[in-house]
Amino acid sequence: MRPLLFLCLALPVPALAEGLCDVTDLARLQMLAGTWSGVEHRSFETLDDTRMGVTPLIVTLADGGGVLTYASDLTSGLFDEAPALTLARDGAYDVDAVDDMLDTTAHAELADTLSDTLCGPEALPQLVVPVSIDAEIDVEGAITLIAYFSDRLLQITEMTVRSDEVVLYVTATALLTPQTGTQLQ
């Protein structure tokens, strides 16, 4: 028993997190409910300009009777109430697509942080919030949470924002970890 206890104490905290390869049961993903924080890297691209931005991000996943809902500062102005996350059945993001998103947002170092999973992102739960707003300013796209581990989520945001004056492509990535206290990790 002592060797097992020593091994558990010697392992880094992320090694103790539950891997989520091949999890396709939404009920099992209710463990993700809670407040998550990270730093979001954003790329804003128009036809003739690209700008980058970095901002703290706090996300709340709430368990609403077996349905996870999503809320963040980004979506507070987009939705009247927190939208439900749906499980993507076809794994929209594979390794190459995730790498492309991380490169686009100058956040490539996250690949190393997430690479200790036993499977690629296509075999991980990908929770999606579709965004479709038809108003003075149209917004189309999706926010996707890829659950690598029970303590590490990758958020990928891809949106197109259209107005009479401009078309803006917004791409963002953030590593989300469970929030502890009021400190952003």
SELOTI-930738 format. One line per 3 residues: number of its first residue (from 1); for each residue x, y, z of N, C-alpha, C. Coordinates in Angstrom, 1 decimal. Each point is the difference from the previous one (the first is absolute). Example, Ala and Ser with C-alpha at 12.3 -4.5 7.8 and 13.67 -1.06 7.14 Angstrom:
2
1> 13.2:-5.7:7.8:-0.9:1.2:0.0:0.9:1.2:0.0  -0.4:1.1:-0.7:0.9:1.1:0.0:-0.8:1.1:0.8
This chain:
185
1> 0.8:-1.2:0.0:-0.8:1.2:0.0:0.9:1.3:0.0  1.1:-0.1:0.7:0.9:1.2:0.0:0.4:0.4:-1.4  0.4:-0.9:-0.9:0.5:0.5:-1.3:-1.1:0.7:-0.7
4> -1.3:-0.5:0.1:-1.1:0.7:-0.7:-0.2:1.4:0.6  0.0:0.1:1.3:-0.1:1.3:0.7:1.1:1.0:-0.5  1.2:-0.5:0.0:1.1:0.8:-0.5:-0.2:0.4:-1.4
7> -0.4:-0.9:-0.9:-0.2:0.3:-1.4:-1.1:1.1:-0.1  -1.1:-0.1:0.7:-1.0:1.0:0.0:0.4:1.4:0.4  0.9:0.0:1.1:0.5:1.3:0.5:1.0:0.6:-0.9
10> 0.8:-0.9:-0.8:1.0:0.5:-0.8:-0.4:0.5:-1.4  -1.2:-0.5:-0.4:-0.5:0.4:-1.3:-0.5:1.5:0.0  0.3:0.7:-1.1:-0.5:1.3:-0.1:-1.5:0.0:0.0
13> -0.6:1.1:0.4:-1.5:0.1:0.0:-0.7:-0.3:-1.3  0.5:0.5:-1.2:-0.6:-0.3:-1.2:0.0:-1.5:-0.3  1.0:-0.8:0.5:0.0:-1.4:-0.3:-1.2:-0.7:0.8
16> -0.5:0.6:1.0:-1.1:-0.6:0.7:-1.4:0.3:-0.6  0.0:1.0:-0.9:-1.2:0.3:-0.6:-0.5:-1.1:-0.9  -1.3:-0.1:-0.2:-0.6:-1.0:-0.8:0.0:0.3:-1.4
19> 0.6:-0.9:-0.8:0.0:0.1:-1.5:-1.4:-0.2:-0.5  -0.4:0.6:-1.1:-1.3:-0.1:-0.5:-0.1:-0.6:-1.4  1.0:-0.8:-0.4:0.0:-0.6:-1.3:-1.3:-0.9:-0.2
22> -0.6:0.1:-1.1:-1.2:-0.8:-0.4:-1.2:0.2:0.9  -0.1:1.1:0.8:-1.2:0.2:0.8:-1.0:0.6:-0.9  -1.2:-0.6:-0.1:-1.1:0.5:-0.8:-1.3:0.1:0.7
25> 0.1:-0.1:1.3:-1.2:0.0:0.9:0.0:1.4:0.6  -1.0:0.8:-0.3:-0.1:1.4:0.6:-0.2:-0.1:1.5  -0.7:-1.0:0.5:-0.1:-0.1:1.5:1.3:-0.1:0.7
28> 1.0:-0.7:-0.7:1.3:-0.2:0.6:0.7:1.4:0.0  -0.3:0.9:-0.9:0.7:1.3:-0.1:-0.6:1.0:1.0  -1.0:-0.3:0.8:-0.5:0.9:1.0:1.0:0.4:1.0
31> 1.1:-0.9:0.1:1.1:0.3:0.9:0.7:1.3:-0.3  -0.2:0.5:-1.3:0.7:1.2:-0.4:-0.7:1.3:0.5  -1.2:-0.2:0.6:-0.7:1.2:0.5:0.8:0.7:1.0
34> 0.0:1.4:-0.2:0.8:0.8:0.9:0.5:1.2:-0.7  0.9:0.7:0.7:0.6:1.3:-0.6:1.4:-0.4:-0.4  0.3:0.4:-1.2:1.3:-0.2:-0.7:0.6:1.3:-0.3
37> 1.3:0.1:0.0:0.7:1.2:-0.4:1.2:-0.3:-0.9  0.4:1.0:-0.7:1.2:-0.1:-0.9:0.2:1.4:-0.6  1.0:0.0:-1.0:0.3:1.2:-0.7:-0.3:-0.3:-1.5
40> -0.8:0.8:-0.6:-0.4:-0.2:-1.4:0.9:0.8:-0.9  0.5:-0.7:-1.0:0.7:0.7:-1.1:-0.9:0.1:-1.2  -0.2:1.2:-0.4:-1.0:0.3:-1.1:0.7:0.6:-1.2
43> -0.4:-0.4:-1.2:0.4:0.5:-1.3:-1.2:0.6:-0.6  0.1:1.3:-0.4:-1.1:0.7:-0.7:0.6:0.3:-1.4  -0.7:-0.5:-1.0:0.5:0.1:-1.4:-1.1:0.6:-0.9
46> 0.4:1.1:-0.7:-0.9:0.5:-1.1:0.8:-0.2:-1.3  -0.6:0.4:-1.1:0.6:-0.2:-1.3:1.4:0.6:-0.1  0.3:1.1:0.8:1.3:0.6:-0.2:0.7:0.2:1.3
49> -0.4:-0.6:1.1:0.7:0.2:1.3:-0.2:-1.2:0.9  1.0:-0.3:0.8:-0.1:-1.0:1.1:0.5:0.6:1.3  -0.7:-0.2:1.0:0.4:0.5:1.3:-0.2:-1.1:1.0
52> 0.9:0.0:1.0:0.0:-1.0:1.0:-0.4:0.6:1.4  -0.6:-0.8:0.9:-0.3:0.5:1.3:0.1:-1.1:1.0  0.2:0.3:1.2:0.1:-1.0:1.1:-0.9:0.6:1.1
55> -0.9:-0.8:0.6:-0.8:0.4:1.0:-0.4:-1.1:1.0  -0.1:0.3:1.3:-0.5:-1.0:1.0:-1.4:-0.5:-0.4  -0.3:-1.2:0.3:-1.3:-0.6:-0.3:-0.5:-0.8:1.1
58> -1.2:0.2:0.4:-0.6:-0.9:1.0:-1.3:-0.6:-0.6  -0.1:-1.3:0.1:-1.1:-0.8:-0.6:-0.7:-0.7:1.1  -1.3:0.0:-0.1:-0.8:-0.8:1.0:-0.8:-1.1:-0.8
61> 0.2:-1.2:0.4:-0.8:-1.1:-0.5:-0.9:-0.4:1.1  -1.3:0.1:-0.2:-1.0:-0.3:1.0:-0.7:-1.3:-0.4  -0.3:-0.8:1.0:-0.7:-1.2:-0.2:-1.5:0.3:0.3
64> -0.7:0.1:-1.1:-1.5:0.3:0.0:-0.8:-1.2:-0.2  0.0:-0.9:1.0:-0.8:-1.2:-0.1:0.5:-1.0:-1.1  1.3:-0.2:0.0:0.5:-0.9:-1.0:0.5:0.6:-1.3
67> -0.2:1.4:-0.1:0.4:0.7:-1.1:1.1:1.0:0.4  1.2:0.0:-0.6:1.0:1.0:0.3:-0.3:1.3:-0.8  0.0:1.1:0.7:-0.2:1.3:-0.7:1.3:0.8:0.1
70> 0.2:0.9:-0.9:1.2:0.7:-0.2:-0.2:1.5:0.2  0.8:0.7:0.8:-0.1:1.4:0.1:1.5:0.6:0.2  0.2:1.1:-0.7:1.3:0.7:0.1:-0.3:1.5:-0.2
73> 1.0:0.8:0.1:-0.1:1.4:-0.3:-0.3:0.2:-1.5  0.5:-0.8:-0.8:-0.2:0.1:-1.4:-1.5:-0.3:-0.4  -0.6:-1.0:0.6:-1.4:-0.3:-0.3:-1.0:0.8:0.7
76> 0.4:0.7:1.0:-1.1:0.7:0.8:-0.7:1.0:-0.8  0.6:0.6:-1.0:-0.8:0.9:-0.9:-0.6:-0.7:-1.2  0.3:-1.3:-0.2:-0.5:-0.7:-1.2:-1.3:-0.7:0.2
79> -0.2:-0.5:1.3:-1.1:-0.9:0.3:-0.8:0.6:1.1  -1.3:-0.2:-0.1:-0.9:0.4:1.1:0.2:-0.9:1.3  0.3:-1.2:-0.2:0.3:-1.0:1.1:1.1:-0.9:-0.5
82> 0.6:-0.6:1.0:1.2:-0.9:-0.3:-0.4:-1.1:-0.9  0.6:-0.2:-1.1:-0.3:-1.0:-1.0:0.5:-1.4:0.5  -0.7:-1.0:-0.5:0.4:-1.4:0.3:1.1:-0.4:-0.9
85> 0.9:-0.8:0.6:1.1:-0.6:-0.8:-0.5:-1.3:-0.6  0.4:-0.2:-1.2:-0.4:-1.3:-0.6:1.3:-0.7:-0.3  0.0:-1.3:0.0:1.1:-0.9:-0.3:0.1:-0.2:-1.5
88> 1.2:0.5:-0.6:0.2:-0.2:-1.4:0.2:-1.5:-0.2  -0.7:-0.6:-1.0:0.1:-1.4:-0.2:1.2:-0.4:-0.9  0.5:0.9:-0.8:1.0:-0.3:-1.0:1.4:0.5:0.3
91> 0.2:0.6:1.2:1.3:0.5:0.3:0.5:1.0:-1.0  -0.6:1.1:0.0:0.3:1.0:-1.1:1.5:0.4:0.0  0.7:0.0:1.2:1.4:0.4:0.0:0.9:-1.2:0.2
94> 0.9:-0.2:-0.9:1.0:-1.0:0.1:1.3:0.7:0.4  1.1:-0.8:0.0:1.3:0.6:0.5:0.4:1.2:-0.9  -0.1:-0.2:-1.3:0.4:1.1:-1.0:-0.9:1.2:0.2
97> -1.3:-0.2:0.2:-0.9:1.2:0.1:0.3:0.7:1.3  0.3:-0.7:1.1:0.3:0.6:1.3:1.3:0.8:-0.2  1.0:-0.6:-0.6:1.3:0.6:-0.2:-0.2:1.3:-0.9
100> -0.8:0.0:-1.0:-0.3:1.2:-0.8:-0.6:1.1:0.9  -1.0:-0.4:0.8:-0.6:1.1:0.9:1.0:0.5:1.0  0.9:-0.8:0.5:1.0:0.5:1.0:1.0:0.9:-0.8
103> 0.4:-0.4:-1.2:0.9:0.9:-0.8:-0.6:1.3:-0.3  -1.3:0.0:-0.4:-0.7:1.2:-0.4:-0.1:1.0:1.1  -0.1:-0.5:1.3:-0.1:0.8:1.1:1.3:0.2:0.8
106> 1.1:-0.4:-0.6:1.4:0.2:0.6:0.0:-0.7:1.4  -0.6:-1.2:0.1:-0.2:-0.7:1.3:0.6:-1.4:-0.2  1.0:-0.2:-0.9:0.5:-1.3:-0.3:0.5:-0.8:1.2
109> 0.5:0.7:1.0:0.5:-0.7:1.2:-1.0:-0.9:0.7  -1.3:0.2:-0.2:-1.0:-0.8:0.6:0.0:-1.4:-0.5  0.6:-0.2:-1.2:0.0:-1.4:-0.5:0.8:-0.9:0.9
112> 1.1:0.5:0.6:0.8:-0.8:1.0:-0.8:-0.3:1.2  -0.8:1.0:0.5:-0.7:-0.2:1.2:-1.1:-1.0:-0.1  -0.5:-0.2:-1.3:-1.1:-0.9:-0.2:0.4:-1.3:-0.6
115> 1.3:-0.2:-0.3:0.5:-1.1:-0.8:0.1:-1.3:0.9  -0.2:0.0:1.3:0.1:-1.2:0.8:-1.3:-0.8:0.0  -1.0:0.4:-0.8:-1.2:-0.9:-0.1:0.4:-1.2:-0.8
118> -0.8:-1.1:0.3:0.3:-1.3:-0.7:-0.7:-0.1:-1.3  -0.7:1.1:-0.5:-0.7:-0.1:-1.3:0.0:1.4:-0.5  -0.3:0.1:-1.3:-0.1:1.4:-0.6:-1.3:0.6:0.3
121> -0.1:1.3:-0.4:-1.2:0.8:0.3:-1.3:-0.6:-0.6  0.2:-0.7:-1.2:-1.2:-0.6:-0.6:-0.7:-1.1:0.8  0.8:-0.6:1.0:-0.6:-1.0:0.9:-0.4:0.5:1.3
124> 0.2:1.3:0.2:-0.4:0.7:1.3:-1.4:0.6:-0.1  -0.7:0.2:1.1:-1.3:0.7:-0.1:0.2:1.5:-0.5  -0.7:0.3:-1.0:0.0:1.4:-0.5:-1.4:0.6:0.2
127> -0.1:0.9:1.0:-1.3:0.6:0.4:-0.1:1.3:-0.8  -1.1:0.2:-0.7:-0.2:1.2:-0.9:-1.1:0.9:0.4  0.2:1.3:-0.1:-1.0:1.0:0.1:-0.1:0.7:-1.4
130> -1.0:-0.4:-0.8:-0.1:0.7:-1.3:-0.5:1.5:0.2  0.6:0.9:-0.7:-0.4:1.4:0.1:-0.5:0.5:-1.4  -1.2:0.4:0.0:-0.7:0.5:-1.2:-0.9:1.2:0.4
133> 0.4:1.2:-0.3:-0.8:1.2:0.4:-0.2:0.8:-1.3  -1.2:0.2:-0.3:-0.3:0.8:-1.2:-0.6:1.3:0.5  0.8:1.1:-0.1:-0.5:1.3:0.5:0.8:1.0:-0.8
136> 0.1:1.2:0.6:0.7:1.1:-0.7:1.4:-0.4:-0.3  0.6:-0.8:1.0:1.3:-0.6:-0.2:-0.2:-1.5:0.1  0.2:-0.7:-1.1:-0.2:-1.5:0.0:1.3:-0.7:0.5
139> -0.3:-1.0:0.8:1.1:-0.8:0.6:-0.3:-1.5:-0.3  0.9:-0.7:-0.6:-0.1:-1.4:-0.3:1.3:-0.7:0.4  -0.2:-1.2:0.6:1.2:-0.8:0.4:-0.4:-0.9:1.1
142> 1.1:-0.4:0.8:-0.2:-0.9:1.1:1.1:0.2:1.0  -0.3:-0.4:1.2:0.9:-0.1:1.1:0.1:-1.5:0.3  1.2:-0.6:0.0:0.2:-1.4:0.2:0.9:-0.2:1.2
145> -0.4:-0.8:0.9:0.8:-0.4:1.1:0.5:-1.5:-0.2  1.3:-0.2:-0.1:0.5:-1.3:-0.1:0.5:-0.5:1.3  -0.6:-1.0:0.6:0.3:-0.4:1.4:1.1:-1.0:-0.1
148> 1.3:0.5:0.1:1.1:-0.9:0.0:0.1:-0.8:1.3  -0.2:0.6:1.1:0.0:-0.7:1.3:-1.1:0.7:0.9  -0.2:-0.6:1.1:-1.0:0.6:0.9:0.4:1.3:0.6
151> 1.3:0.4:-0.2:0.5:1.3:0.5:0.6:0.8:-1.1  -0.2:-0.3:-1.2:0.5:0.8:-1.1:-0.9:0.0:-1.2  -0.5:1.1:-0.4:-0.9:0.2:-1.1:0.7:0.9:-1.0
154> -0.1:-0.3:-1.3:0.5:1.0:-1.0:-1.3:0.6:-0.6  -0.1:1.3:0.1:-1.1:0.7:-0.6:0.5:0.6:-1.3  -0.7:-0.3:-1.1:0.2:0.6:-1.3:-1.2:0.7:-0.5
157> 0.2:1.3:-0.3:-1.1:0.8:-0.5:0.3:0.4:-1.4  -1.0:-0.2:-0.9:0.1:0.4:-1.4:-1.3:0.7:-0.3  0.1:1.3:-0.3:-1.2:0.8:-0.4:0.3:0.9:-1.1
160> -1.0:0.2:-0.8:0.0:1.1:-1.0:-1.0:1.0:0.4  0.4:1.3:0.0:-0.8:1.1:0.4:-0.2:0.9:-1.2  -1.2:0.2:-0.5:-0.3:0.8:-1.2:-0.8:1.2:0.4
163> 0.4:1.2:-0.6:-0.9:1.2:0.1:0.1:0.6:-1.4  -0.7:1.1:-0.2:0.0:0.6:-1.3:1.4:0.5:-0.4  0.8:0.3:1.0:1.4:0.6:-0.2:1.1:-1.0:-0.1
166> -0.1:-1.2:0.7:1.1:-0.8:0.1:-0.4:-1.5:0.2  0.9:-0.9:-0.4:-0.1:-1.4:0.4:1.2:-0.3:0.8  -0.2:-0.5:1.2:1.1:-0.3:1.0:0.0:-1.5:0.3
169> 1.1:-0.6:-0.1:0.2:-1.4:0.4:0.7:-0.1:1.3  -0.7:-0.6:1.0:0.6:-0.1:1.4:0.3:-1.4:0.3  1.2:-0.3:0.3:0.5:-1.3:0.4:0.6:0.2:1.4
172> -0.3:-0.9:0.9:0.5:0.1:1.4:0.3:-1.4:0.6  1.0:-0.1:0.8:0.3:-1.2:0.7:0.3:0.3:1.5  -0.3:-0.9:0.9:0.3:0.2:1.4:0.1:-1.4:0.6
175> 1.0:-0.2:0.9:0.0:-1.1:0.8:-0.7:0.3:1.3  -1.1:-0.7:0.3:-0.8:0.2:1.2:0.3:-1.0:1.0  0.2:0.5:1.3:0.2:-0.9:1.1:-1.0:0.4:1.1
178> -0.3:-1.0:0.9:-0.9:0.4:1.1:0.5:1.2:0.7  -0.9:0.9:0.3:0.3:1.2:0.7:0.2:-0.3:1.5  1.0:0.5:0.5:0.2:-0.1:1.5:0.2:1.4:0.5
181> -0.9:0.4:1.0:0.0:1.3:0.6:-0.4:1.0:-1.1  0.7:1.2:0.0:-0.3:1.0:-1.0:1.1:0.2:-1.0  1.1:-0.9:0.1:1.2:0.1:-0.8:-0.3:-0.6:-1.3
184> 0.4:0.7:-1.1:-0.1:-0.7:-1.3:1.3:-0.8:-0.2  -0.1:-1.2:-0.6:1.1:-0.8:-0.2:0.5:0.1:-1.4
